Amino acid sequence: MPSENASDGIRYKVIPIMTPQVLTILGSTGSIGESTLDVVSRHPEKFRVFALAGHKQVEKLAAQCQTFHPEYAVVADAEHAARLEALLKRDGTATQVLHGAQALVDVASADEVSGVMCAIVGAVGLPSALAAAQKGKTIYLANKETLVVSGALFMETARANGAAVLPVDSEHNAVFQVLPRDYAGRLNEHGIASIILTASGGPFLTADLNTFDSITPDQAVKHPNWRMGRKISVDSATMMNKGLELIEAHWLFNCPPDKLEVVIHPQSVIHSMVRYRDGSVLAQLGNPDMRTPIAYCLGLPERIDSGVGDLDFDALSALTFQKPDFDRFPCLKLAYEAMNAGGAAPCVLNAANETAVAAFLDGQIKFTDIAKTVAHCLAQDFSDGIGDIGGLLAQDAQTRAQARAFIGTLR
């Protein structure tokens, strides 16, 4: 089994990258993927797109292929592949269409590729991200579930194969920007007291708790600050998203759980902070736009144009902060507990949450049932670790089945 401090060997040193970078973008039709392509389009001399993966959004993927001319496009299955092929043929686009999980692994690990944007939502993105790590790629990590499910395994694989792991999530990217460049997981050596992740609090920060049972999916996906997909928007509303990000930060920065903090900051201007031993706190600020962290990662060691406007300080009336309330956000408490338990608990947390959120979005359960489902699945002791991808995926599948069975009792 990988050791619990397997991330010690990851060093976030700036290495000049070949120009143009050859990119595979997994999840290109989602919000992160679209933002990535927007940044790429501003720097045609720096980037070439090798492959795009868009699951089932064939019309959007066809349009992306027409613009960026990748060698390959990947969709979920043969039916969607046939539809995409027809659209590409109509438009005279020569992109070759692939489908299925193995195709994602293939385009992530192809020899031609230098960097992989891992932006597939959920644990389904794990095998392709792990394949990129095994081939020593530069990994632009937007799929937080990869580290939640397989933190020790993934970071050890990246270290062993010389893969660079650059955090795209706005909070982790903010931390990355204000940490010393030779940080390499050495908190004490650099005088770091704690890492502070900020959270908006989502759309229900001030809502009456008595109304939570009646929250609808349409209400839950309306984030006040960020443009995101439906699943991550619900996670933001429950603050499970911040819980997953805590676990991600634990692995990315080799930071003990007791040195990770969460503070609610409704304006989403400060994206995260690092507290130092001497009393200093360094923060990264900016408009809430994912193109900023994407451009920071893609451009290293340069700062490149992201298309994001300047932060207007005159328009900021106030920046406010508060502690999270676990009565309002029980999912955040569950994530803390899973992180402290370690082992397979974070994998169980993620699988149960993904299943519950899907059921909520499908109208099968109430908003408050999401936390109940996760708590039910975490009731056992999962502190023993799982050291291989097969075991992790088996635990993931087992937990999803357990969650579905529990959801059946709630209807």
N, C-alpha and C positions, 0 to 999 in steps of 0.2 A: 504494500500500500504506500502511496506517496506520503511523505512526511507532512506534518501540519505546518511547517515553515518552508514549504517548497518554493515559495515566491522569493526567498532570500536572494536567489541567483539572478533575478530579473533586474537589469539595470536600465534606467530610462535615459541612456546617453544618446545624444544627438548624433546620428550617423548620416552623412550626405547620401542621398538616395539618387539612383540613376534617373536621368531625364531623357525622354519622358517616362514617368512611372506607368507601368502597365497594370491596370486595375481590374479586378473582379468585384462587382457590386452585388452582394446578396441581399435581397429585399429592396430592389431598385424602385418598385412601384409604391412603397410606403413613404411616410413623411421623411424619414432619415435618408432613404435612397434618393428621393426627389431633391432634397437639399444637397446631397452629395453631387448629384449630376449638375445642379445649378452652379456649384463651386467649380466643378470640372470644366464646365462650359466657358467659364471666365478665363481659363488658363489652358487653351488648347496646346500650347507649346510644352506644357509640363505633364500632361496626362493623356493616356490612351486607354480606352475602355476595351478590355478583352472579352468580358462576359457580363451579362445582366441576368438576374434571376427575379421573377415577379410572381410566382405562385399561380394565381388564376386570373390576374388582371391583364388579360391578353391585349385589349385595345390600348391601354396605357403602355404596356411593354412594347407593342408594335411601334408606337409613336417614338418611344425612346430609341429603339433600334434604328429607326429611320434617321434620327438625329445624330446618334453616336456611332453607328456602324460597328457594333461589336462582332467578334467572330462567332460568339455563341449566345443564345438566350435559353434560359431554363424555366420550365413551367412545371406544374404539379404532376400532370398525368398525360396520357396519350390523347385524350379528348381535347384538352386545352392546347396541346402541341399541334394538333391538326388545325385548330382554329387560328393559332398564331402563324403557322406556316402559310395558310391561305391569305392572311392579311399581309404578310411580308412579301409574298409572291405578287399580290396585287400592287404593292407599292414599289416593286423592283428592288427590294432589300435583300442582300445576299447572306444575311445572318443565318447560321445553322441552328436549328431548334433541337434541344434536348429536353428530357423530362425525367422526373423522379428524384429520389433522395441521393442515389449514387451520382447523378449528374451534378448535383450541388457540390459533392465532395470532389469530383473531377475538375470542375472549373475553379475551385478554391485552391487546389494543389497543383495546377498545371505549371509546367516548367517556365512557360512564357510570362507568368504573372509575378510581379514584385510585391504588390499590396492587395489585401482583401478587406473590403468594407463588410463587416459582419453585422447586418442590420435586419436579419430575419427575427421576427418576434417569437419568443417562447423557446422551450427546450428543444424544439425541432431544429433549431439552428446550431446545436452543439456539435453534431458529427462533422459538418463542413468547417466550423471554426477549428476544431481539433485537427482536422486534416491540414489546414493551413499552417497550424503550429508545427505539425510534424514535418512539414516541408520548409520550415524556417522563413516563412513569409513575414512581411510587415503586416500586422493585424490591427486594423482600425476597429476597435471593439465597441459596437453599439448594442450588442445583444447581451444584456446583463445576466440573462438566465444561464449563459455559458459558465460564468464564474459561480453563480449561486448553486448550480447543480454539480459542477465538477471542479471547484476552485483549485484544490491541491493537484489533481491530475492535469488540468489544463496548464497551470503555471509551471509545473515541473516539465511538462512536454515542451512548452515554449522555451524554457531555459535550456533544456538539453539539446534543442535543435537550433538555437540561436535566433529564434523568432522574436521580433520586437512587438510588444503589446502596447498600443497607444489608446488611451481611453477617450471615447467620443461622447459618452454621456456628459451633459453640461456640468454636472456637479463634480465628477471625477476629473474631467478635463480642467476645470477651474483649480482643483487641488494640484494637479499635475503642473499647471502653469506657475504656481507659487511655491512649489517645493524646490529645494536645491537640485541642480541637474545631476549631481552625483549621489542622490538620495539613497537609492538601492535598498530601501526598507530599513534604514538605520535611524530610527527615531531619536534615540538617546544621543547618538553621535552628533546629530544636527540640532539638538536642543528643542525638539518638537514635543509639545505637551499633549496635543490632541489635534485631530482632523474633524472639522465641523462641516456637515452637509446641510445645506439649506433646503427648505421645502415650502412650496406656496401654500400648502394647506388645502388646495383643491377648491371645488365649487361649494363645499358644504362646511367650510371652516366656522361660519357663524350661524349655521342653520340650527333650528330647534331639534334636539335629539329625538324628541317624540315624533318627528316627521320622517325619520330615517327608514322606517318600514315601508313607506309609500314612495320612496325615491324611484324614479323610472330610469331606464337605460338612457333615454334621450337627455335627461337632466344630468346624469352622471358623466356623460362624455363631453360636456361643455366646459372645458378647462378655461379658467379666467385669463390665463397668460400665454400658454403654449399651444401650438398646433401639433396635435399628436393623433395617432391611431386610436381606435375605440378601446382596445384592450388596455393599453397603457394609460388612457384617460380614466378608465374605471380604477385602475391601480393607484392613480394619483388621488382620486376621490376617497379611496379607503386608506391611503398612505402606505399601502403595501409596496408601492413603487419605491418609496424611500427605504422601506425595510429591505427590499432586494438590493438597493444601492448600498446600504450599510454592509451587507455581506460581500458585495462586489468590491467595496473599498478595503475591506479586511484583506482580501486576496491581492488586489492590485498594489497596495501600498504596504503590505506585510504589517498591518496595524492591528494591535490587540483590540478586542471588542470594547474594553474599558477605556480606550483612548479615542473612541468614535462617538461623536455627538451629532444630534439632529436639532436644528432650530427652525421654527416656522418663520418665514419671511415672505409675506403675501405679495410683495411687489415683484419678486423674481428678478431683481436687479443684481444683487450679490449672489453669485452662483455657488460659492462655497468658500471656506476659510481654513487657514492653518494657524493654530495657536502655538506660539513659541514659549519656551521656558522663561524668557526674560520679560514676559508680559505683552510682547508684540503679537498682533493678529494681522496676518496678511490675507487679503481678499482679492478675488477676481470679479470685476463688475462688467456689465454689458447689457445690451438689449436682449430680451428673451427670444433668441433666434438660433436654431441649431447649426446654421451655417458658420457661426463663429468657431465653435469647437471643432467642427469638421475641417474648416480651413486651417486651423492651427495644427491639427494632426497631419493633414495632407501636405502642408507646406514645409514642415520641419526640414532643415533648420531655419527656413525663412518664415517671415510673416507675410502672407499673401492676402490679396483682396478677397473678401467673403461676400460682398454685396450687402452687408448689414450696415445700416445707418449708424451714425455716431450717437452715443448716449447723450441725451439732452439733460444736463443737470438742472437747468432752469425750470424744466417741466416736472422735476421730482419734488413733490411737496413734502414727502417724508419717507423714511425707510424704517419699517417697524419689525419687531421680532417678538416671539413668544415661544414658550415651551409647548411641545405637543401633549395633548390630552389623550391618555390611553382609553378613557371611556368613550371618547369620540372616535378614536382611531385604534380599535383593538387589533387590527391587522399589523400595525407597527409593533405593538407589544409582542405579538406572535413571532414576528421576524427577529426581534431582539432575542427571544428565547431560543429560536432555532439556531441563530448565530452562536450563542453561548454554548448550546448543546453540541454543536459541531457534528461530525460524522455525516450520516445520511439525512439528518434533520432538514438542512436547507433544500435538499432535493425534494423531500416530501412536501415542505412548505410551498415550493414553486409549483409542483404538479397539482396539489390540491387547489391552489389559488387559480391556476390556469383553467382548471375544470369548473370551478365555481363561477369565475367571471364569465366564461362562455355560457353557462347555464343562466346567469343573470341577464346577459345581453340577449339571450333567446327567450326571455320572459318566463323561465321555469321557476326561478326562486326570487326572493326578495333581496334587496341590497344588503340587509343585515345578515342574511344567510351566508354571505361569502365568508365572513369571519367564523361563523359557526362551523362551516364545512372544513375550513383549514384547521381549526382547533380540534375537531373530531379526528382528523387524519394524523395530527401530531400527538395524540394522546399516548401513543406507545413510546418506548425508548429507542431512539434511532442514533444514539451516540457513537455506535460502531461505524467506522468508515467503510467506503467501497472504493477499491483501488483500480477499477477498470471500467471502460465505457459500457461494456455489456451489462455489468452489474448495476451501473447507474441507470441505464435505460430500462432494465427490468424493474428496479425500484420505482422509477417514474411511472411505468405502465401499471404496476400494482397499486400505487397510490391513486392514480386516475380512476381505476376501477372501484376502489374503496370510496372515493369521493362521489362518483356517480351513484353508487348504491345508497350512500347517505342522503344525497339530493333527492333520491326517489322517495325517501321517508318524509321529506319536507313538503311535498306537493299536496 
